[in-house]
């Protein structure tokens, strides 16, 4: 059961523990997310839970391999351009988020840390660009190394090659058959928010937060190309195409759930190895 997103972060220790970790050159795992609606079946905190949980998994792998690290307090005030029209979706201006993140990176530098790895599972392009802008400024002005952890399959979403110095690109080897197991009616549709995959991930990480009874009654709202255009407009256009706030097929979570645990473990192993290397 997930009881607090502060467990295993530096928040639970004292200032001397932070000073010692900085002096030892331990890397920082930094969970970043948003508070955002995820349909009627998932909590507003889904994205920050996901980032935090992955940091815990990576920390565990690193420790098993003999490398200590720390987890920063989760940051969850981000940009919600697409879903900002729904109650519960808090959203900052990109420039506000950039400045706050930069100052947090500056704090970590002052504590003695020089390697920071940002984990974000909120795909809003404006949010991701704000993170990257803060990272680039910190790397240029503070003389530290901050990177955004990103899966290789997501590079094309942002027009990146993977060679960017602000990225740590994760590329675990997944069995091909995982990508062939799809509900026929969902073929060529986009399950991007609160759908089968995100419901399955949340049900694995913190099942007490998922309303599975509600899921049973939710019809698919996976998006076609036209629907994606409206989704990206944000505001009332997004609410028009996904009136309940989810863009996907939550009821399809069971098929995805067969591989979620192994998938996340493969990701954590790959990320940990790249941090060590």
C-alpha positions in Angstrom: 0.0 0.0 0.0 1.3 3.4 -0.9 0.9 5.6 2.2 3.2 8.6 1.4 5.1 9.9 -1.5 7.8 11.1 1.0 8.8 7.6 2.1 12.4 6.8 1.2 13.0 10.5 0.1 15.4 12.9 1.8 12.4 14.3 3.7 12.5 11.4 6.1 16.1 12.1 7.1 17.9 15.0 8.8 20.1 17.7 7.3 23.3 15.9 8.1 22.2 12.9 6.0 21.7 15.2 3.1 25.0 16.8 3.6 26.8 13.4 3.7 25.0 12.2 0.6 26.0 15.3 -1.3 29.6 15.0 -0.1 29.7 11.4 -1.3 28.5 12.5 -4.8 25.4 10.4 -4.7 23.1 10.9 -7.7 19.6 12.4 -7.1 16.5 10.8 -8.4 13.9 13.6 -8.8 10.2 12.6 -9.2 8.3 15.2 -11.3 4.6 15.2 -12.1 1.3 17.0 -11.9 -2.0 17.0 -10.1 -4.4 16.2 -12.9 -7.7 14.5 -13.6 -7.5 11.0 -14.8 -11.1 10.1 -15.4 -13.6 8.9 -12.8 -11.5 5.8 -11.9 -8.0 7.1 -11.2 -6.8 9.7 -8.6 -5.6 13.2 -9.4 -2.1 12.2 -8.2 -1.6 9.4 -10.7 1.4 11.0 -12.5 3.3 11.9 -9.4 2.7 8.5 -7.9 4.1 6.9 -11.0 7.3 9.1 -11.0 7.8 8.5 -7.3 7.3 4.8 -7.6 9.8 4.5 -10.5 12.4 6.4 -8.4 11.9 3.9 -5.6 12.3 1.0 -8.0 15.5 2.5 -9.5 16.9 3.3 -6.1 16.3 -0.3 -5.0 18.2 -1.7 -8.1 21.1 0.8 -7.6 21.4 -0.2 -4.0 21.5 -3.9 -4.9 24.3 -3.1 -7.3 26.2 -1.3 -4.6 25.5 2.3 -5.5 23.8 4.7 -3.1 21.5 7.5 -4.3 18.8 9.8 -2.8 15.3 10.6 -3.9 14.3 14.3 -3.9 10.9 15.4 -2.5 8.4 14.9 -5.3 7.5 18.0 -7.4 3.9 18.0 -8.6 3.0 21.5 -9.7 3.3 21.3 -13.5 1.6 22.3 -16.7 -1.7 20.8 -17.7 -2.5 22.3 -21.1 -4.6 19.5 -22.4 -6.6 18.7 -19.3 -6.5 22.1 -17.6 -10.3 22.6 -18.2 -11.2 19.9 -15.7 -11.6 20.6 -12.0 -8.7 19.2 -10.0 -6.1 19.8 -12.8 -3.8 22.4 -11.3 -1.7 24.1 -14.0 1.2 26.6 -13.8 2.5 28.8 -16.6 5.5 27.1 -18.2 7.8 30.0 -17.3 6.7 29.7 -13.6 7.4 26.0 -13.6 10.8 26.5 -15.3 11.8 29.1 -12.7 10.7 26.9 -9.7 12.5 23.8 -11.1 15.7 25.8 -11.8 15.7 27.1 -8.2 15.2 23.5 -6.9 18.1 22.3 -9.0 20.1 25.2 -7.6 19.2 24.1 -4.0 20.4 20.6 -4.7 23.7 22.0 -6.1 24.1 24.0 -2.9 23.6 20.8 -0.9 26.5 19.3 -2.8 24.8 17.2 -5.5 26.0 17.4 -9.1 24.0 14.6 -10.8 20.3 14.8 -11.0 17.9 12.5 -12.9 14.4 13.7 -13.5 11.5 11.2 -13.8 8.3 12.5 -15.4 5.4 10.4 -16.7 3.2 13.3 -17.7 3.4 13.6 -21.4 1.9 17.1 -22.0 4.4 18.7 -24.4 4.3 22.1 -22.7 5.1 20.4 -19.4 8.0 18.4 -20.8 9.4 21.4 -22.6 9.3 23.4 -19.3 11.3 20.6 -17.6 13.9 20.6 -20.4 14.2 24.4 -20.4 14.9 24.3 -16.7 17.4 21.5 -17.1 19.3 23.2 -19.9 19.5 26.4 -17.9 20.8 24.6 -14.8 23.4 22.7 -16.8 24.6 25.9 -18.4 24.6 28.2 -15.4 25.2 25.9 -12.4 27.9 23.6 -13.7 25.9 20.4 -12.7 24.6 17.5 -14.8 20.8 17.3 -14.9 19.0 14.9 -17.2 15.4 13.9 -18.0 14.9 10.1 -18.1 13.0 9.2 -21.2 12.1 6.0 -23.0 13.5 5.7 -26.5 10.1 5.0 -27.9 9.0 8.5 -26.8 11.7 10.4 -28.5 9.7 11.0 -31.7 6.9 12.7 -29.7 9.3 15.6 -29.0 11.4 15.5 -32.1 14.6 14.4 -30.3 17.3 12.0 -31.5 18.4 10.6 -28.2 21.8 12.3 -28.4 20.7 15.4 -26.5 22.8 16.1 -23.5 19.8 16.8 -21.4 18.4 13.3 -21.8 19.1 9.9 -20.3 17.5 7.6 -22.8 16.2 4.2 -21.5 15.8 1.4 -24.1 15.0 -1.9 -22.4 14.5 -4.9 -24.6 10.8 -5.8 -24.5 9.4 -9.1 -26.0 7.8 -8.3 -29.3 4.7 -10.2 -28.5 3.8 -7.6 -25.9 3.1 -5.1 -28.6 1.0 -7.6 -30.7 -1.5 -8.2 -27.9 -4.1 -5.6 -28.6 -7.9 -5.5 -28.5 -8.9 -5.5 -32.2 -11.3 -2.7 -31.7 -8.5 -0.5 -30.4 -6.3 -0.9 -33.5 -4.9 2.4 -34.8 -6.4 4.3 -31.9 -4.6 6.3 -29.2 -4.7 5.1 -25.6 -2.9 8.1 -24.0 -4.5 9.1 -20.7 -6.2 7.1 -18.0 -6.7 4.2 -20.4 -5.7 0.6 -20.4 -2.0 1.1 -19.9 -2.2 3.8 -17.2 -4.9 2.0 -15.4 -2.8 -1.2 -15.4 0.3 0.7 -14.1 -1.7 2.4 -11.3 -3.3 -0.9 -10.3 0.1 -2.4 -10.0 1.7 0.4 -8.1 -1.1 1.4 -5.8 -4.2 -0.7 -6.3 -6.0 0.9 -3.4 -6.2 4.1 -5.5 -8.0 2.5 -8.5 -11.7 2.2 -8.7 -12.0 -1.1 -10.6 -15.8 -1.2 -10.1 -16.0 2.0 -12.0 -13.6 0.7 -14.7 -16.0 -2.1 -15.6 -18.6 0.4 -16.7 -16.4 2.7 -18.7 -16.6 2.6 -22.5 -13.5 3.2 -24.7 -12.7 6.8 -25.5 -9.5 6.0 -27.4 -8.7 8.8 -29.9 -8.5 8.8 -33.6 -6.4 11.4 -35.5 -9.2 13.9 -35.4 -9.7 13.3 -31.7 -6.0 13.8 -31.0 -6.2 17.3 -32.7 -8.9 18.3 -30.3 -7.2 16.8 -27.3 -4.1 18.9 -28.1 -6.1 22.1 -28.3 -6.9 21.8 -24.5 -9.7 23.5 -22.7 -13.3 23.0 -23.9 -12.0 21.1 -27.1 -10.5 18.4 -24.9 -13.6 18.2 -22.7 -15.7 17.8 -25.9 -13.8 14.8 -27.1 -13.3 13.1 -23.7 -16.1 14.3 -21.5 -15.2 12.0 -18.6 -11.5 13.0 -18.8 -9.9 9.7 -20.0 -8.5 9.1 -23.4 -8.2 5.4 -23.8 -9.9 2.1 -22.9 -9.6 1.6 -19.1 -11.5 -1.7 -19.3 -8.6 -3.1 -21.3 -6.3 -2.9 -18.3 -6.4 -6.6 -17.6 -4.6 -7.5 -20.9 -1.9 -5.0 -20.2 -1.6 -6.1 -16.6 -0.1 -9.4 -17.6 3.2 -7.6 -18.4 3.2 -4.4 -16.3 5.3 -5.7 -13.5 8.0 -7.2 -15.7 7.9 -4.1 -18.0 8.5 -1.7 -15.0 11.3 -3.9 -13.7 13.0 -4.0 -17.0 12.8 -0.2 -17.1 14.2 0.2 -13.6 17.1 -2.2 -14.4 17.9 -0.4 -17.6 17.8 3.1 -16.0 19.9 2.0 -13.1 22.6 0.5 -15.4 22.7 3.8 -17.4 23.1 5.8 -14.2 25.9 3.6 -13.0 27.6 3.7 -16.4 
